[in-house]
Amino acid sequence: MKLVYSKTASRDLNTLNPRLALRILNKLEWFLSTPNPLNFAKPLIGMLPATHRFRIGNYRAIIEAKPEKGEIWILSIKHRKEIYD
């Protein structure tokens, strides 16, 4: 599988502290390096097109899993208090 970042997710990463952004990117790459990255994701209900979210400390990465294409789209990355607004 490969990670694909939306424009919103890229913008979210650019607004973060560089050390925090690097930590989030490293964790996302670690999830991807496992045999089934979705084992670490929680399914989301009612947030289409988002299907799952990854927890990275106090931050959440909202994703759309496309296993048939071998892709995981990162839609948004924000603090847990802001992500579900």
C-alpha positions as CSV (number, residue, x, y, z in Angstrom):
1,M,0.0,0.0,0.0
2,K,1.0,3.6,-0.4
3,L,0.0,6.8,1.3
4,V,-1.5,9.7,-0.7
5,Y,-1.9,13.1,1.0
6,S,-4.8,15.4,0.1
7,K,-4.2,19.1,-0.3
8,T,-5.9,19.7,3.1
9,A,-3.7,17.1,4.8
10,S,-0.6,18.7,3.3
11,R,-1.8,22.1,4.5
12,D,-2.5,20.7,8.0
13,L,1.0,19.3,8.2
14,N,2.6,22.6,7.1
15,T,0.8,24.5,9.9
16,L,2.3,22.2,12.6
17,N,5.6,22.4,14.5
18,P,8.2,20.7,12.2
19,R,9.1,18.2,14.9
20,L,5.5,17.2,15.5
21,A,4.9,17.0,11.7
22,L,7.9,14.7,11.4
23,R,6.6,12.5,14.2
24,I,3.2,12.2,12.6
25,L,4.8,11.4,9.2
26,N,7.0,8.7,10.7
27,K,4.1,7.1,12.5
28,L,2.0,7.0,9.3
29,E,4.9,5.4,7.5
30,W,5.2,2.9,10.4
31,F,1.5,2.0,10.1
32,L,2.0,1.5,6.3
33,S,5.0,-0.8,6.9
34,T,2.9,-3.3,8.8
35,P,1.2,-6.2,7.0
36,N,-2.3,-4.7,7.6
37,P,-2.2,-1.0,8.5
38,L,-6.0,-0.9,9.0
39,N,-5.5,-3.0,12.1
40,F,-4.3,0.2,13.8
41,A,-7.2,2.3,12.5
42,K,-10.6,2.9,14.0
43,P,-13.6,2.7,11.6
44,L,-15.6,6.0,11.3
45,I,-19.3,6.2,10.9
46,G,-21.0,9.1,9.1
47,M,-17.9,11.0,8.0
48,L,-17.9,10.0,4.3
49,P,-15.7,9.9,2.3
50,A,-13.5,9.1,5.4
51,T,-13.6,5.5,6.4
52,H,-11.1,5.3,9.3
53,R,-8.8,7.3,11.5
54,F,-5.3,6.8,12.9
55,R,-4.5,7.9,16.4
56,I,-1.1,9.6,16.7
57,G,-0.8,10.9,20.2
58,N,-3.2,13.8,20.6
59,Y,-3.6,14.1,16.8
60,R,-5.8,12.2,14.4
61,A,-5.3,11.4,10.8
62,I,-8.6,11.0,9.0
63,I,-8.2,8.5,6.1
64,E,-10.0,7.0,3.2
65,A,-8.9,3.4,2.7
66,K,-8.8,2.1,-0.9
67,P,-7.5,-1.4,-0.5
68,E,-8.5,-2.4,-4.0
69,K,-6.1,0.3,-5.4
70,G,-3.5,-0.3,-2.7
71,E,-3.9,3.2,-1.4
72,I,-4.6,5.0,1.8
73,W,-5.6,8.6,1.4
74,I,-4.8,11.0,4.2
75,L,-7.7,13.5,4.2
76,S,-6.9,15.6,7.2
77,I,-4.6,15.7,10.2
78,K,-5.6,17.8,13.2
79,H,-5.6,17.8,17.0
80,R,-8.2,15.5,18.5
81,K,-10.3,18.5,19.8
82,E,-10.6,20.0,16.3
83,I,-10.8,17.1,13.9
84,Y,-14.4,16.1,14.4
85,D,-15.9,19.6,14.0
